[in-house]
């Protein structure tokens, strides 16, 4: 037994077995109390129906006349001593018989001088006229005028459930109440018998199950011990592979970081700008790209700049591989082919991705692509050219937040198209205006009070409310809003976000 308990499988099965046993006992006990509650509710409803019906059948003036004529205890010794008594008795007896009650029905009248109740007419074989009701339940005075039910109460004769209904005279005054009782003891006794029977059956079943269960555990001990060394060896191999994979991913991250331009490289040309870069995993499928088209290395004011945010298919390692391809192709298009117009750069990038991934072949397996927001900035005159694949570009001009909707097709992807042409847009900005490029990871993030996406509308409002702040302040606000929206939820995608104020 001790070896079974020490064994992990044994401990688990013993715990489950014990939990099921306790749970079964709990449900059995719960069913016991549920039976009592349901029985009580059903019986009270039945008694209330009987008492209410009788209260409408009995003449309150007739009953009051009877009580007035015979004010003394035991003044009526037989049901036939008075015709009024006999008439009311017959009504009560009929109800008693038809409903199969086990306790007589009777009327009760309040005696103010004695502060007690006395019995009037009953359905019993012999009257107990004007006897005092010495152990009446404490709830009875509260429902004497209106009627109602009395939950289970105890007296010297046992446990009872009762219902009362007022009998009124022609003036609407309460002459007495009809009380209908039923012993509750037999329900309690029956429920207890059922309880102990169920407990006995349950214990018997669990003893049989437990016997076979512990035999099963014992047979499993040998198997578990035999597989322990093999499992430890497998764990060692898995840990070694995990370490190798983790080291490889971390190394890939360093390579990717080396390809992404340093922030200061951009800030030296665009001092009032921000870069918010939040990979979902160690490596990212999103990246930002920068190229400075220098006309004179001695005059830093004579520059044209290319800046882009790129969202590659997927994230993690697959996305990172696509980001390396995208970064390399952009550098080739601009630095070697000397193409600087944003739309033409995207046209060339689209053709290069399709060709590199062989998406133009019938047997092509790759459906990967990129969403890009690309911006050409002339620092001499603040003429801005933009083009985008499946991404919007926001900009602030003269204090108003505006949007350029990119072309609704990506770079590469499942439906390759060499003839796909991107649209070039030209903006003339002024000092104080701003441009925002971003991937979809920010607006697609789930969170908030109802775990919904952040959405473009909320981002536009955030930018509009803070457009007059410096880009450094805007970056802090945009990042804080993202983290607060995300809250305890996981980040679902990579985020690359660039803002520039001129």
Wavefront OBJ file of the C-alpha trace (Angstrom):
o trace
v 0.000 0.000 0.000
v 2.777 2.454 0.911
v 4.519 1.859 -2.417
v 1.260 2.581 -4.227
v 0.787 5.860 -2.382
v 4.387 6.896 -3.126
v 3.863 6.241 -6.817
v 2.664 9.256 -8.807
v 0.015 7.332 -10.702
v -1.105 5.681 -7.489
v -1.397 9.003 -5.675
v -3.386 10.432 -8.542
v -5.804 7.505 -8.706
v -6.198 7.366 -4.931
v -6.892 11.109 -4.918
v -9.448 10.775 -7.718
v -11.026 7.781 -5.982
v -11.295 9.646 -2.690
v -12.619 12.768 -4.403
v -15.295 10.753 -6.209
v -16.277 9.055 -2.961
v -16.601 12.377 -1.132
v -18.431 13.879 -4.101
v -20.872 10.972 -4.159
v -21.546 11.303 -0.432
v -22.015 15.045 -0.905
v -24.594 14.522 -3.656
v -26.382 11.858 -1.619
v -26.634 14.162 1.387
v -27.655 17.047 -0.881
v -30.377 14.907 -2.421
v -31.614 14.102 1.081
v -32.069 17.748 1.985
v -33.419 18.493 -1.488
v -36.028 15.755 -0.999
v -37.052 17.280 2.321
v -37.308 20.761 0.813
v -39.300 19.599 -2.202
v -41.571 17.403 -0.076
v -42.207 20.280 2.293
v -42.982 22.713 -0.554
v -45.329 20.270 -2.303
v -47.160 19.343 0.900
v -47.550 22.955 2.020
v -49.006 23.897 -1.370
v -51.481 21.019 -1.122
v -52.507 21.900 2.449
v -52.930 25.550 1.535
v -55.206 24.614 -1.349
v -57.366 22.449 0.961
v -57.622 25.099 3.701
v -58.452 27.875 1.196
v -61.215 25.783 -0.385
v -62.730 24.939 3.014
v -62.656 28.556 4.189
v -64.984 29.465 1.314
v -67.374 26.567 2.079
v -67.901 27.295 5.776
v -70.364 29.971 6.913
v -68.537 32.285 9.294
v -71.792 33.534 10.874
v -72.901 29.950 11.456
v -69.604 29.123 13.149
v -69.679 32.294 15.254
v -73.241 31.515 16.386
v -72.153 28.042 17.461
v -69.215 29.431 19.491
v -71.499 31.998 21.109
v -74.133 29.462 22.107
v -71.586 27.092 23.627
v -68.900 29.138 25.393
v -67.746 26.348 27.734
v -65.096 23.671 27.159
v -66.504 20.258 26.130
v -69.995 21.764 25.800
v -70.320 19.598 22.687
v -69.350 15.991 23.309
v -70.693 14.361 20.145
v -70.750 15.568 16.556
v -74.525 15.232 16.541
v -75.119 17.431 19.620
v -75.766 20.505 17.458
v -76.941 20.683 13.826
v -74.582 23.590 13.027
v -71.641 21.685 14.456
v -72.747 18.582 12.519
v -72.964 20.540 9.246
v -69.500 22.056 9.551
v -68.085 18.729 10.767
v -69.470 16.980 7.672
v -67.726 19.506 5.375
v -64.417 19.017 7.185
v -64.801 15.236 7.265
v -65.469 15.076 3.540
v -62.334 17.093 2.782
v -60.342 14.967 5.223
v -61.514 11.751 3.561
v -61.192 12.874 -0.052
v -57.654 14.171 0.446
v -56.481 11.161 2.423
v -55.182 13.272 5.300
v -53.658 11.651 8.371
v -54.518 14.406 10.859
v -57.968 15.883 11.528
v -58.941 19.257 10.090
v -60.124 21.797 12.657
v -61.093 25.406 13.212
v -59.182 27.692 15.568
v -60.521 30.835 17.208
v -58.405 33.443 18.956
v -59.331 34.065 22.638
v -58.084 37.539 23.441
v -58.846 37.185 27.187
v -56.660 34.078 27.432
v -54.160 35.048 24.740
v -54.544 31.655 23.193
v -56.409 29.726 20.545
v -59.232 27.260 21.119
v -60.471 24.460 18.903
v -63.937 24.698 17.410
v -65.290 22.170 14.937
v -63.077 19.257 13.807
v -63.291 16.385 11.368
v -62.344 13.976 14.169
v -64.680 11.179 15.329
v -65.122 12.911 18.681
v -65.058 16.686 19.334
v -62.456 18.405 21.506
v -64.555 21.523 21.584
v -63.046 24.649 23.143
v -59.821 22.880 24.107
v -56.861 25.259 24.122
v -54.133 25.037 21.473
v -51.303 25.293 23.986
v -48.321 24.725 21.662
v -49.335 26.675 18.580
v -46.466 27.674 16.207
v -45.085 31.169 16.648
v -45.865 32.088 13.022
v -49.635 31.499 13.444
v -50.580 34.961 14.832
v -48.897 36.628 11.872
v -51.098 34.851 9.321
v -54.321 34.561 11.343
v -56.041 37.375 9.424
v -54.745 36.606 5.944
v -53.985 32.880 5.947
v -50.872 31.155 4.704
v -48.569 28.229 5.415
v -46.599 27.212 8.481
v -43.205 25.629 7.811
v -42.187 22.512 9.698
v -42.581 22.920 13.455
v -42.315 20.607 16.429
v -44.757 19.894 19.245
v -45.233 17.056 21.717
v -46.839 14.937 18.996
v -44.044 15.222 16.416
v -43.123 17.322 13.379
v -45.898 19.042 11.407
v -46.617 21.085 8.338
v -49.723 23.272 8.364
v -51.758 25.702 6.320
v -54.466 28.050 7.564
v -57.177 30.065 5.834
v -59.512 32.620 7.506
v -63.254 32.006 7.858
v -65.120 35.342 7.671
v -68.625 36.437 8.618
v -70.914 38.501 6.419
v -69.167 41.700 7.572
v -65.741 40.434 6.522
v -64.536 39.831 10.068
v -62.406 36.763 10.759
v -64.395 34.353 12.902
v -61.784 31.604 12.953
v -59.222 29.910 10.737
v -59.294 26.485 9.123
v -56.045 24.666 9.949
v -55.032 21.634 7.944
v -52.088 19.644 9.326
v -50.018 16.804 8.042
v -47.302 14.918 9.956
v -43.880 15.567 8.448
v -42.145 12.827 10.423
v -42.826 10.122 7.866
v -41.253 12.198 5.125
v -38.171 12.660 7.288
v -38.093 8.951 8.113
v -38.487 7.961 4.457
v -35.770 10.406 3.386
v -33.398 9.076 6.029
v -34.031 5.513 4.957
v -33.322 6.525 1.366
v -30.196 8.367 2.498
v -28.745 5.369 4.321
v -29.719 3.027 1.502
v -27.932 5.213 -1.052
v -24.874 5.548 1.174
v -24.766 1.779 1.594
v -25.035 1.146 -2.145
v -22.406 3.775 -2.882
v -19.964 2.362 -0.356
v -20.474 -1.147 -1.725
v -19.820 0.033 -5.276
v -16.744 1.966 -4.219
v -15.384 -0.991 -2.279
v -15.659 -3.190 -5.368
v -14.220 -0.491 -7.622
v -11.479 0.244 -5.090
v -10.440 -3.414 -4.972
v -9.937 -3.579 -8.735
v -8.489 -0.059 -8.786
v -5.699 -0.882 -6.349
v -4.953 -4.075 -8.262
v -4.645 -1.958 -11.387
v -2.368 0.515 -9.625
v -0.143 -2.291 -8.435
v 0.229 -3.622 -11.968
v 1.052 -0.144 -13.230
v 3.890 0.272 -10.754
v 6.152 -2.117 -12.608
v 5.415 -0.480 -15.959
v 6.031 2.996 -14.593
v 9.291 2.026 -12.957
v 10.470 0.358 -16.181
v 9.652 3.466 -18.250
v 11.161 5.924 -15.758
v 14.710 5.717 -17.112
v 13.465 5.932 -20.691
v 11.391 8.990 -19.798
v 14.348 10.675 -18.121
v 16.458 10.039 -21.204
v 13.721 11.419 -23.439
v 13.476 14.519 -21.251
v 17.228 15.019 -21.490
v 17.064 14.804 -25.287
v 14.082 17.173 -25.424
v 15.808 19.690 -23.148
v 18.918 19.559 -25.323
v 16.840 20.113 -28.469
v 14.878 22.921 -26.817
v 18.114 24.609 -25.805
v 19.448 24.248 -29.325
v 16.231 25.688 -30.788
v 16.172 28.536 -28.251
v 19.817 29.366 -28.922
v 19.099 29.346 -32.656
v 16.091 31.644 -32.266
v 18.064 34.026 -30.039
v 20.864 34.068 -32.621
v 18.305 34.733 -35.365
v 16.994 37.597 -33.229
v 20.455 39.153 -33.100
v 20.749 38.850 -36.879
v 17.319 40.441 -37.332
v 18.182 43.280 -34.948
v 21.335 43.909 -36.939
v 19.272 44.310 -40.120
v 16.845 46.784 -38.524
v 18.251 50.330 -38.499
v 19.241 51.920 -35.193
v 16.808 54.533 -33.900
v 19.539 57.200 -33.796
v 20.239 56.582 -37.493
v 16.719 57.836 -38.205
v 16.528 60.440 -35.455
v 19.571 62.328 -36.812
v 17.474 63.243 -39.862
v 14.076 63.265 -38.172
v 14.667 64.522 -34.613
v 10.947 64.756 -33.728
v 9.999 61.146 -34.506
v 9.321 57.914 -32.674
v 9.725 54.212 -33.397
v 7.577 51.741 -31.461
v 8.717 48.181 -32.170
v 7.078 45.347 -30.190
v 7.700 41.836 -31.533
v 5.217 39.215 -30.337
v 7.946 36.574 -30.018
v 11.734 36.610 -29.825
v 11.899 37.201 -33.566
v 9.411 39.249 -35.528
v 7.527 39.145 -38.809
v 7.208 42.946 -38.723
v 10.137 45.237 -39.383
v 10.809 48.846 -40.259
v 13.147 49.892 -43.053
v 15.076 53.117 -43.650
v 17.287 54.488 -46.381
v 18.915 57.886 -46.583
v 19.378 59.153 -50.142
v 22.227 61.623 -49.482
v 23.026 64.197 -52.114
v 25.822 65.780 -50.110
v 27.468 64.150 -47.119
v 28.556 67.562 -45.840
v 25.107 69.139 -45.863
v 22.636 67.138 -43.811
v 19.760 69.332 -44.928
v 20.085 68.002 -48.459
v 18.462 64.618 -48.016
v 15.691 62.523 -49.320
v 14.629 59.685 -47.065
v 12.787 56.399 -47.561
v 10.972 54.944 -44.566
v 8.666 51.916 -44.366
v 6.840 49.614 -41.990
v 6.480 46.053 -43.285
v 4.200 43.269 -42.021
v 5.245 39.854 -43.332
v 2.970 36.822 -43.353
v 3.020 35.165 -39.927
v 5.138 35.959 -36.923
v 7.898 34.199 -35.030
v 10.482 32.266 -37.082
v 8.443 32.044 -40.363
v 7.699 35.758 -40.239
v 11.329 36.557 -39.411
v 12.536 34.623 -42.480
v 10.160 36.648 -44.656
v 11.393 39.862 -43.014
v 14.986 39.046 -43.993
v 13.840 38.484 -47.590
v 11.856 41.736 -47.576
v 14.718 43.770 -46.093
v 17.177 42.382 -48.635
v 14.874 43.008 -51.610
v 14.145 46.607 -50.541
v 17.866 47.354 -50.266
v 18.477 45.812 -53.680
v 15.671 47.796 -55.342
v 16.781 51.145 -53.885
v 20.552 50.825 -53.656
v 21.282 48.798 -56.782
v 18.397 49.630 -59.101
v 18.259 53.281 -57.879
v 14.451 53.274 -57.720
v 13.104 55.812 -55.212
v 9.444 56.412 -56.096
v 7.328 54.524 -53.463
v 4.798 53.013 -55.890
v 7.506 51.742 -58.241
v 9.463 50.331 -55.273
v 6.367 48.316 -54.301
v 5.860 47.185 -57.915
v 9.425 45.917 -58.013
v 9.111 44.365 -54.548
v 5.944 42.519 -55.591
v 7.647 41.053 -58.667
v 10.748 40.113 -56.669
v 8.796 38.336 -53.913
v 6.779 36.344 -56.466
v 9.965 35.376 -58.291
v 12.019 34.627 -55.139
v 9.309 32.386 -53.618
v 8.463 30.869 -57.041
v 4.816 31.811 -56.606
v 4.417 32.015 -60.388
v 4.885 28.264 -60.740
v 1.928 25.877 -60.765
v 3.528 23.746 -58.055
v 4.197 26.731 -55.811
v 3.725 25.953 -52.114
v 4.391 29.402 -50.701
v 1.504 31.828 -50.241
v 3.512 34.253 -48.142
v 3.489 37.959 -48.762
v 3.837 41.389 -47.145
v 1.760 44.434 -46.261
v 3.810 47.626 -46.634
v 3.434 51.335 -45.884
v 6.239 53.233 -47.664
v 7.081 56.921 -47.466
v 9.533 59.069 -49.486
v 10.454 62.302 -47.688
v 12.090 65.303 -49.330
v 13.530 67.306 -46.443
v 14.188 70.326 -48.675
v 10.568 71.130 -49.460
v 8.632 68.622 -47.271
v 7.110 66.972 -50.313
v 6.054 63.522 -49.203
v 5.323 60.626 -51.565
v 3.599 57.543 -50.194
v 2.387 54.168 -51.431
v 0.965 51.250 -49.503
v -0.005 47.619 -49.918
v -2.978 46.735 -47.712
v -2.038 49.428 -45.160
v -3.446 52.896 -44.484
v -1.168 55.886 -43.877
v -2.304 58.606 -41.461
v -1.044 62.164 -41.624
v -1.783 65.453 -39.875
v -1.966 68.515 -42.105
v -2.857 71.947 -40.760
v -4.064 70.326 -37.518
v -6.440 67.878 -39.241
v -5.961 64.100 -39.136
v -6.301 62.610 -42.644
v -5.851 59.168 -44.140
v -4.492 57.681 -47.361
v -5.911 54.240 -48.019
v -3.349 51.917 -49.545
v -4.025 49.585 -52.451
v -6.162 46.627 -51.443
v -3.700 43.957 -52.453
v -0.490 42.762 -50.799
v 3.050 42.219 -51.952
v 3.207 38.642 -53.266
v 0.815 36.194 -51.654
v -1.464 33.438 -52.817
v -2.630 35.272 -55.951
v 0.570 36.396 -57.600
v 0.353 39.162 -60.193
v 3.363 40.677 -61.975
v 1.069 43.338 -63.447
v -0.202 44.512 -60.068
v 0.412 48.269 -59.944
v 0.551 50.360 -56.795
v -0.639 53.951 -56.558
v 1.711 56.812 -55.728
v 0.341 59.692 -53.615
v 2.033 63.079 -53.182
v 1.527 65.276 -50.113
v 2.777 68.781 -49.546
v 3.318 69.168 -45.826
v 4.483 72.050 -43.658
v 6.316 72.459 -40.414
v 4.233 70.967 -37.598
v 2.552 68.385 -39.845
v 3.055 64.676 -39.171
v 2.963 61.224 -40.815
v 2.212 57.836 -39.166
v 3.152 54.415 -40.582
v 2.174 51.227 -38.758
v 1.466 47.517 -39.179
v -1.857 45.933 -38.232
v -0.645 44.404 -34.948
v -1.615 47.543 -33.016
v -5.241 47.932 -34.168
v -5.888 44.141 -34.217
v -4.882 43.639 -30.575
v -7.652 42.141 -28.439
v -8.341 43.559 -24.987
v -10.387 46.153 -23.189
v -13.403 45.367 -20.990
v -15.013 43.059 -23.598
v -11.885 41.519 -25.169
v -12.404 43.194 -28.547
v -9.979 44.607 -31.105
v -8.495 48.065 -30.550
v -9.643 49.063 -34.091
v -8.605 51.932 -36.378
v -11.301 54.297 -35.086
v -9.857 54.208 -31.574
v -6.317 54.752 -32.922
v -7.426 57.764 -34.974
v -9.032 59.271 -31.904
v -5.864 58.641 -29.880
v -3.672 60.368 -32.491
v -6.111 63.263 -32.934
v -6.233 63.936 -29.193
v -2.441 64.040 -28.886
v -1.332 65.404 -32.286
v 0.030 68.636 -30.753
v 2.353 66.805 -28.368
v 5.937 65.964 -29.203
v 6.555 62.619 -30.853
v 8.365 61.388 -27.755
v 5.238 62.065 -25.675
v 2.984 60.537 -28.345
v 5.087 57.384 -28.331
v 4.669 56.990 -24.573
v 0.913 57.553 -24.848
v 0.480 55.148 -27.796
v 2.544 52.453 -26.054
v 0.712 52.913 -22.737
v -2.685 52.755 -24.467
v -1.669 49.504 -26.172
v -0.514 47.900 -22.895
v -3.582 49.055 -20.965
v -5.889 47.777 -23.722
v -4.056 44.432 -23.857
v -4.148 44.086 -20.070
v -3.896 40.432 -19.060
v -4.450 39.168 -22.611
v -1.614 37.912 -24.804
v -0.174 40.044 -27.586
v -1.538 38.471 -30.768
v 0.780 39.947 -33.405
v 3.966 41.919 -33.966
v 3.769 45.721 -33.826
v 5.823 48.251 -35.809
v 4.733 51.902 -35.498
v 6.551 55.033 -36.715
v 5.514 58.651 -36.243
v 7.266 61.684 -37.789
v 6.625 65.369 -37.113
v 8.244 67.935 -39.392
l 1 2 3 4 5 6 7 8 9 10 11 12 13 14 15 16 17 18 19 20 21 22 23 24 25 26 27 28 29 30 31 32 33 34 35 36 37 38 39 40 41 42 43 44 45 46 47 48 49 50 51 52 53 54 55 56 57 58 59 60 61 62 63 64 65 66 67 68 69 70 71 72 73 74 75 76 77 78 79 80 81 82 83 84 85 86 87 88 89 90 91 92 93 94 95 96 97 98 99 100 101 102 103 104 105 106 107 108 109 110 111 112 113 114 115 116 117 118 119 120 121 122 123 124 125 126 127 128 129 130 131 132 133 134 135 136 137 138 139 140 141 142 143 144 145 146 147 148 149 150 151 152 153 154 155 156 157 158 159 160 161 162 163 164 165 166 167 168 169 170 171 172 173 174 175 176 177 178 179 180 181 182 183 184 185 186 187 188 189 190 191 192 193 194 195 196 197 198 199 200 201 202 203 204 205 206 207 208 209 210 211 212 213 214 215 216 217 218 219 220 221 222 223 224 225 226 227 228 229 230 231 232 233 234 235 236 237 238 239 240 241 242 243 244 245 246 247 248 249 250 251 252 253 254 255 256 257 258 259 260 261 262 263 264 265 266 267 268 269 270 271 272 273 274 275 276 277 278 279 280 281 282 283 284 285 286 287 288 289 290 291 292 293 294 295 296 297 298 299 300 301 302 303 304 305 306 307 308 309 310 311 312 313 314 315 316 317 318 319 320 321 322 323 324 325 326 327 328 329 330 331 332 333 334 335 336 337 338 339 340 341 342 343 344 345 346 347 348 349 350 351 352 353 354 355 356 357 358 359 360 361 362 363 364 365 366 367 368 369 370 371 372 373 374 375 376 377 378 379 380 381 382 383 384 385 386 387 388 389 390 391 392 393 394 395 396 397 398 399 400 401 402 403 404 405 406 407 408 409 410 411 412 413 414 415 416 417 418 419 420 421 422 423 424 425 426 427 428 429 430 431 432 433 434 435 436 437 438 439 440 441 442 443 444 445 446 447 448 449 450 451 452 453 454 455 456 457 458 459 460 461 462 463 464 465 466 467 468 469 470 471 472 473 474 475 476 477 478 479 480 481 482 483 484 485 486 487 488 489 490 491 492 493 494 495 496 497 498 499 500 501 502
